[in-house]
Amino acid sequence: MGKKLVLVGGGHAHMETLAAIGDFVGRGHAVTVVGPSPYHYYSGMGPGMLAGTYEPEGIRFATRQQVEKLGGTFVLGKVVRIDPAAGKVHLEDGTSIAYDVLSCNTGSQVPSNLPVSGHKVPVYTVKPIERLLEARQQLLALAGDEESRIAVIGGGPSAVEIAGNTWRLLRDAGLRRPRIRIFAGSRLMGRAPGAVHRKIHLSLARRHIEVVEPAVVQEVRDGKVVLESGAAYPADFIFLAQGIVPSLLFADSGLPVGPDGGLLVNKYLQCPDYPQIFGGGDGIHFAPQPLDKVGVYAVRQNPVLRHNLLAALEGGELRAFSPGGDYLLIYNLGDDTAVFQKRWLIFNGRPAFLIKDYVDRRFMRRYQQFA
């Protein structure tokens, strides 16, 4: 007799499983996918969508359409609690869904612990990616004012890409020199090699994008970005890009979590205390070794999750996940250039952007076809 598989989220680590829903259903299992949107947006192309380089349709997967086409059930909603004892997930609307095997690919979110008070200005987190569409419209509304000031709070790759692509959006809208500041914390791109750091700084400086560092932001008050030093910078629009953290779902549900709050999983991507629960992507803490919050690991987890979910349903042998070696990083700087980083090889310019564009479009084509 078939069993019930529930997937929470349609993100990168679930792509292979989503593509194989027809196989699961053909074996007699019921597959339900729960997601907050009918679409899943590819974060690696989000800044490009903000700039207008890509249209929304080009960077998203039609999750609902794909699930239903392949014989599964899609539920539009948000899971707020997992009850492993009862084998149920509880949704924000008060309903619940039973499962025999559960897999969580809940992704990550920007921390929301920065106080914002007083005079309101538009404040957007860089996730969820679809909110960048709304941010784009708000920015275009400001584009007629040469004095508009854009603040990007954060010092990592996301802050760099958002600032560079905001510059592109506003420049294309007619602003000759958009006023953009990055409040970079202790140091911009602090974990990157020196060569990457220098190339990014030169690109930003050439476009008059100001980097304020060190600049630890204490709060946003009355339309100003206020630093711990007491300095205050007026802003008309603010992006929050100060890193990412896993969903609070697992800690709120009393499940075992790692130091970062991600679902604790073993080498099989399986919760050790509840072997019927699996997970992948940014929302997990991989017990054998800490993993960077980069999409490549979610992509590499794909075939292992697909295999192990079917094995858990049918009593098969689980397969261990190996994170693999070095991975490629390419930063989209918003001016049709990028910085390419792979081991010792680091270069920038138009060729780096073309490589990123090719890799991203190929990834999208591979999985969009199933819808």
ZALORO-469919 format. One record per residue (C-alpha): residue number from 1; residue in three letters; x, y, z negated. Coordinates in Angstrom, 2 decimals. Each point is the difference from the previous one (the first is absolute). Layout:
# ZALORO-469919
lumgu;drenba;u;v;w
NUM;Ala;X;Y;Z
...
This chain:
# ZALORO-469919
lumgu;drenba;u;v;w
1;Met;0.00;0.00;0.00
2;Gly;1.29;3.44;0.91
3;Lys;1.15;2.57;-2.55
4;Lys;-0.20;3.76;-0.37
5;Leu;3.00;2.17;0.89
6;Val;-0.19;3.70;-0.90
7;Leu;2.51;2.52;1.32
8;Val;0.21;3.36;-1.77
9;Gly;1.33;2.49;2.52
10;Gly;0.84;-0.27;3.68
11;Gly;3.57;1.20;-0.19
12;His;3.28;-1.12;1.54
13;Ala;0.45;-3.14;-2.12
14;His;-3.41;-1.29;1.06
15;Met;0.39;0.52;3.75
16;Glu;0.80;-3.64;0.83
17;Thr;-2.76;-1.28;-2.28
18;Leu;-2.52;2.36;1.56
19;Ala;1.04;-1.19;3.46
20;Ala;-0.49;-3.62;-1.16
21;Ile;-3.49;0.47;-1.48
22;Gly;-1.46;-2.07;2.84
23;Asp;2.23;-2.91;-1.01
24;Phe;-1.01;0.26;-3.67
25;Val;-3.69;0.15;0.94
26;Gly;0.43;-2.89;2.44
27;Arg;1.27;-2.11;-2.91
28;Gly;-3.21;0.72;-1.89
29;His;1.20;2.79;-2.30
30;Ala;-1.83;3.29;-0.54
31;Val;2.18;3.09;0.33
32;Thr;-1.02;3.35;-1.49
33;Val;2.08;3.16;0.40
34;Val;-0.61;2.97;-2.30
35;Gly;1.30;3.39;1.08
36;Pro;-0.66;3.69;-0.75
37;Ser;-0.20;0.81;3.72
38;Pro;-0.96;-1.84;3.20
39;Tyr;3.52;0.85;1.18
40;His;3.53;-0.46;-1.26
41;Tyr;2.42;2.77;0.94
42;Tyr;3.67;-0.72;0.63
43;Ser;1.93;2.21;-2.41
44;Gly;3.14;0.03;2.16
45;Met;-1.84;2.02;2.65
46;Gly;-2.00;2.19;-2.41
47;Pro;2.30;3.05;0.15
48;Gly;-0.06;-0.22;3.79
49;Met;-3.81;0.05;-0.10
50;Leu;0.18;3.10;-2.20
51;Ala;2.12;1.73;2.65
52;Gly;-2.25;-1.09;2.86
53;Thr;2.60;-2.32;1.53
54;Tyr;-2.43;-2.89;-0.47
55;Glu;-3.78;-0.15;0.01
56;Pro;-1.78;-1.79;-2.88
57;Glu;-1.09;-2.86;2.27
58;Gly;3.63;-0.71;0.82
59;Ile;1.17;-0.52;-3.59
60;Arg;-2.84;-1.98;-1.54
61;Phe;-1.29;-3.55;-0.02
62;Ala;-3.74;-0.62;0.35
63;Thr;-0.09;-2.29;-3.02
64;Arg;-3.76;-0.36;-0.28
65;Gln;-0.44;-0.69;3.71
66;Gln;2.78;-2.58;-0.04
67;Val;-1.27;-1.82;-3.09
68;Glu;-3.56;-0.26;1.29
69;Lys;1.10;-0.96;3.51
70;Leu;2.01;-2.93;-1.38
71;Gly;-2.83;-1.29;-2.21
72;Gly;0.81;1.57;-3.36
73;Thr;-1.97;2.41;-2.18
74;Phe;1.12;3.58;-0.54
75;Val;-1.13;1.87;-3.12
76;Leu;0.47;3.76;-0.06
77;Gly;0.92;0.85;-3.57
78;Lys;2.66;0.30;-2.66
79;Val;0.98;-2.76;-2.42
80;Val;0.29;1.42;-3.52
81;Arg;0.53;-3.17;-2.03
82;Ile;1.13;-3.58;0.49
83;Asp;-1.40;-2.67;-2.32
84;Pro;2.18;-3.08;0.47
85;Ala;-1.85;-2.03;-2.62
86;Ala;-3.27;0.34;1.90
87;Gly;1.65;0.00;3.43
88;Lys;-1.60;3.31;0.97
89;Val;0.96;3.47;1.19
90;His;-2.18;2.90;-1.15
91;Leu;-0.67;2.93;2.28
92;Glu;-0.52;3.69;-0.73
93;Asp;-3.68;-0.26;0.95
94;Gly;-0.65;-2.58;-2.74
95;Thr;-0.10;-3.07;2.24
96;Ser;2.39;-2.95;-0.23
97;Ile;1.40;-2.59;2.39
98;Ala;1.02;-3.53;-1.01
99;Tyr;3.21;-1.58;1.25
100;Asp;1.91;-3.25;-0.15
101;Val;3.16;1.63;1.31
102;Leu;0.73;3.73;-0.14
103;Ser;2.68;2.04;1.76
104;Cys;0.69;3.65;-0.78
105;Asn;1.62;2.44;2.39
106;Thr;-1.09;3.20;-1.73
107;Gly;2.96;2.09;1.09
108;Ser;1.18;3.00;-1.97
109;Gln;-1.07;3.48;-0.98
110;Val;1.61;3.33;-0.81
111;Pro;0.12;0.66;-3.78
112;Ser;-2.71;2.42;-1.06
113;Asn;1.61;1.22;-3.22
114;Leu;0.93;3.49;1.19
115;Pro;-2.26;2.59;-1.70
116;Val;-1.92;2.21;2.43
117;Ser;-1.98;2.90;-1.45
118;Gly;-1.28;3.51;0.57
119;His;-0.34;1.52;3.47
120;Lys;-0.62;-2.85;2.39
121;Val;2.04;-0.60;3.13
122;Pro;-0.29;-3.09;2.21
123;Val;1.99;-2.85;-1.59
124;Tyr;0.46;-3.25;1.93
125;Thr;1.81;-3.18;-0.94
126;Val;1.79;-1.69;2.89
127;Lys;-2.02;-3.17;-0.67
128;Pro;-2.52;-1.21;0.99
129;Ile;1.26;0.68;3.51
130;Glu;-3.45;0.84;1.38
131;Arg;-0.07;3.11;-2.21
132;Leu;2.72;1.44;2.20
133;Leu;-2.70;0.52;2.63
134;Glu;-1.86;2.32;-2.35
135;Ala;3.27;1.66;-0.98
136;Arg;0.73;0.62;3.67
137;Gln;-3.24;1.92;0.43
138;Gln;0.65;2.05;-3.12
139;Leu;3.49;0.88;1.21
140;Leu;-1.28;1.03;3.41
141;Ala;-2.46;2.33;-1.74
142;Leu;3.00;1.68;-1.66
143;Ala;1.99;0.18;3.22
144;Gly;-1.36;3.43;0.91
145;Asp;1.64;1.54;-3.05
146;Glu;3.74;0.54;0.46
147;Glu;0.34;0.35;-3.78
148;Ser;-1.38;-3.43;-0.86
149;Arg;2.31;-1.91;-2.33
150;Ile;0.14;-3.81;0.04
151;Ala;1.48;-1.89;-2.96
152;Val;1.09;-3.64;0.09
153;Ile;0.66;-1.45;-3.45
154;Gly;2.35;-2.96;0.11
155;Gly;3.53;-0.83;1.03
156;Gly;-0.22;-3.32;1.85
157;Pro;-0.54;-1.08;3.61
158;Ser;-3.73;0.68;-0.16
159;Ala;0.56;3.63;-1.01
160;Val;2.55;0.47;2.79
161;Glu;-2.29;-1.49;2.66
162;Ile;-3.06;1.93;-1.19
163;Ala;1.91;3.31;-0.04
164;Gly;1.51;-0.59;3.45
165;Asn;-3.30;-1.03;1.57
166;Thr;-1.87;2.88;-1.65
167;Trp;2.55;2.28;1.64
168;Arg;-0.81;-1.64;3.35
169;Leu;-3.75;0.35;-0.47
170;Leu;0.18;3.69;-0.91
171;Arg;2.58;0.84;2.65
172;Asp;-2.17;-1.59;2.68
173;Ala;-2.93;2.02;-1.38
174;Gly;1.91;3.25;0.64
175;Leu;1.99;0.71;-3.16
176;Arg;3.52;0.84;1.06
177;Arg;1.47;-0.61;-3.42
178;Pro;-2.29;-1.86;-2.44
179;Arg;0.85;0.70;-3.65
180;Ile;0.61;-3.44;-1.47
181;Arg;1.75;-0.84;-3.26
182;Ile;0.97;-3.44;-1.31
183;Phe;0.26;-0.24;-3.79
184;Ala;2.40;-2.90;-0.08
185;Gly;0.37;-0.90;-3.66
186;Ser;3.61;-0.67;-0.95
187;Arg;1.23;-0.44;3.59
188;Leu;-1.52;-0.45;3.45
189;Met;0.39;-3.58;1.27
190;Gly;2.01;-0.81;-3.09
191;Arg;0.20;-3.74;0.75
192;Ala;1.08;0.41;3.61
193;Pro;3.61;-0.21;1.25
194;Gly;1.81;3.29;0.35
195;Ala;-0.18;-0.07;3.81
196;Val;-3.81;-0.34;-0.08
197;His;-0.24;2.77;-2.58
198;Arg;2.07;2.38;2.11
199;Lys;-1.85;-0.67;3.25
200;Ile;-3.38;0.57;-1.62
201;His;1.15;3.20;-1.72
202;Leu;1.33;1.37;3.28
203;Ser;-3.24;-0.79;1.81
204;Leu;-2.10;1.73;-2.66
205;Ala;2.31;3.02;-0.19
206;Arg;-0.05;0.44;3.79
207;Arg;-3.79;0.35;-0.21
208;His;0.13;2.27;-3.07
209;Ile;-1.69;-2.59;-2.23
210;Glu;1.24;0.93;-3.46
211;Val;1.14;-2.66;-2.44
212;Val;-0.20;1.01;-3.66
213;Glu;2.29;-2.21;-2.10
214;Pro;0.28;-0.76;-2.79
215;Ala;-3.70;0.71;-0.36
216;Val;-1.98;-2.10;-2.45
217;Val;-3.62;1.08;0.29
218;Gln;-1.83;0.38;-3.31
219;Glu;-3.45;1.00;1.25
220;Val;-2.06;1.75;2.66
221;Arg;-1.69;3.02;-1.56
222;Asp;-1.93;2.86;1.57
223;Gly;1.24;-0.81;3.49
224;Lys;3.64;-0.21;-1.06
225;Val;2.44;-2.90;-0.21
226;Val;1.52;0.37;-3.47
227;Leu;3.38;-1.60;-0.71
228;Glu;1.37;-1.20;-3.33
229;Ser;2.46;2.88;0.24
230;Gly;-2.93;2.44;-0.12
231;Ala;0.36;1.11;3.60
232;Ala;-3.29;0.24;1.88
233;Tyr;-0.58;-0.11;3.75
234;Pro;-3.32;1.08;1.59
235;Ala;-1.55;-2.54;2.36
236;Asp;-3.05;-0.06;2.25
237;Phe;0.11;-3.75;0.62
238;Ile;1.67;-2.81;-1.96
239;Phe;1.00;-3.56;0.85
240;Leu;0.77;-2.43;-2.81
241;Ala;2.66;-2.46;1.11
242;Gln;1.81;-0.79;-3.24
243;Gly;0.38;-3.74;0.51
244;Ile;-2.47;-2.88;-0.19
245;Val;-1.24;-2.39;-2.66
246;Pro;-2.06;-3.22;0.25
247;Ser;-3.75;-0.01;-0.54
248;Leu;-1.17;0.04;-3.63
249;Leu;-2.36;-2.88;0.81
250;Phe;2.24;-2.73;-1.40
251;Ala;0.88;1.66;-3.29
252;Asp;-3.64;1.02;-0.47
253;Ser;-1.02;-3.63;0.55
254;Gly;2.44;-1.34;-2.59
255;Leu;2.03;-1.89;2.58
256;Pro;3.78;-0.37;-0.42
257;Val;1.84;2.92;1.56
258;Gly;3.60;1.06;0.51
259;Pro;1.67;3.16;-1.32
260;Asp;-1.52;2.03;2.83
261;Gly;-3.53;-1.25;-0.64
262;Gly;-0.10;-2.24;3.07
263;Leu;-1.53;-3.47;-0.17
264;Leu;2.68;-2.38;-1.23
265;Val;0.58;-2.79;2.54
266;Asn;2.48;-2.86;0.28
267;Lys;1.97;-1.21;3.01
268;Tyr;-3.23;-1.29;1.55
269;Leu;-1.61;3.48;-0.24
270;Gln;-2.25;-1.59;-2.61
271;Cys;-0.99;1.31;-3.42
272;Pro;1.69;-2.42;-2.42
273;Asp;-2.77;0.20;-2.62
274;Tyr;-2.82;-0.37;2.54
275;Pro;1.18;-2.20;2.89
276;Gln;-3.13;0.69;2.03
277;Ile;1.03;3.68;0.33
278;Phe;2.56;1.15;2.56
279;Gly;1.23;3.39;1.15
280;Gly;2.31;1.90;2.33
281;Gly;1.16;3.44;1.06
282;Asp;0.61;3.04;-2.18
283;Gly;-2.54;-1.16;-2.59
284;Ile;2.09;-2.91;-1.34
285;His;3.07;-0.42;-2.17
286;Phe;2.07;-2.86;1.42
287;Ala;1.41;-1.74;-3.09
288;Pro;3.07;-1.59;1.65
289;Gln;1.40;3.43;0.94
290;Pro;-1.26;3.60;0.17
291;Leu;-1.02;1.08;3.51
292;Asp;0.07;3.50;1.42
293;Lys;-3.39;1.49;0.88
294;Val;0.46;-0.30;3.75
295;Gly;-2.37;-1.53;2.53
296;Val;2.55;-2.48;1.32
297;Tyr;-0.47;-2.26;-3.02
298;Ala;-3.77;-0.10;0.47
299;Val;0.53;-0.95;3.64
300;Arg;2.46;-2.73;-0.98
301;Gln;-2.48;-1.33;-2.59
302;Asn;-2.69;-0.47;2.67
303;Pro;0.66;-3.61;1.11
304;Val;0.74;-1.16;-3.54
305;Leu;-3.26;1.42;-1.35
306;Arg;-2.00;-1.49;2.87
307;His;1.56;-3.44;-0.58
308;Asn;-0.34;0.10;-3.79
309;Leu;-3.61;1.16;0.01
310;Leu;-0.99;-2.90;2.21
311;Ala;2.10;-2.37;-2.12
312;Ala;-1.70;1.25;-3.17
313;Leu;-3.41;-0.58;1.56
314;Glu;0.85;-3.50;1.19
315;Gly;2.51;-1.28;-2.53
316;Gly;3.06;0.33;2.22
317;Glu;3.60;0.78;-0.87
318;Leu;0.88;3.63;-0.57
319;Arg;2.80;1.76;1.87
320;Ala;2.50;2.31;-1.72
321;Phe;0.46;3.57;1.18
322;Ser;3.50;1.19;0.79
323;Pro;0.30;3.80;0.21
324;Gly;2.71;-0.24;2.65
325;Gly;2.93;2.31;0.56
326;Asp;0.43;3.64;0.93
327;Tyr;-2.82;1.86;1.67
328;Leu;-0.32;2.86;2.44
329;Leu;-1.04;3.49;-1.10
330;Ile;-0.90;2.77;2.45
331;Tyr;-1.20;3.39;-1.23
332;Asn;-2.30;1.99;2.32
333;Leu;1.08;3.64;-0.37
334;Gly;-2.92;1.45;1.95
335;Asp;1.91;1.65;2.85
336;Asp;0.22;-3.08;2.24
337;Thr;3.17;-1.01;-1.81
338;Ala;0.64;-2.47;-2.80
339;Val;2.78;-1.38;-2.18
340;Phe;0.84;-3.68;0.54
341;Gln;1.55;-2.02;-2.85
342;Lys;0.98;-3.68;0.10
343;Arg;2.94;-1.09;-2.15
344;Trp;2.99;2.03;1.16
345;Leu;-1.69;1.26;3.18
346;Ile;-1.45;3.50;-0.48
347;Phe;-0.90;2.43;2.75
348;Asn;-2.60;2.61;0.77
349;Gly;-1.66;1.70;2.94
350;Arg;-2.54;-0.82;2.68
351;Pro;1.19;-3.61;0.52
352;Ala;-0.66;-0.79;-3.66
353;Phe;-3.57;1.29;0.34
354;Leu;-0.59;-1.99;3.18
355;Ile;1.12;-3.19;-1.77
356;Lys;-2.41;0.68;-2.89
357;Asp;-2.82;0.79;2.41
358;Tyr;0.60;-3.25;1.89
359;Val;0.18;-2.13;-3.16
360;Asp;-3.12;1.58;-1.49
361;Arg;-2.09;-0.28;3.17
362;Arg;1.06;-3.63;0.48
363;Phe;-1.06;-0.81;-3.57
364;Met;-3.38;1.65;0.57
365;Arg;-0.62;-1.84;3.29
366;Arg;0.88;-3.33;-1.57
367;Tyr;-2.75;0.16;-2.62
368;Gln;-2.54;2.32;1.63
369;Gln;-0.65;-2.65;2.65
370;Phe;-1.88;-2.20;-2.48
371;Ala;-2.76;2.60;-0.31
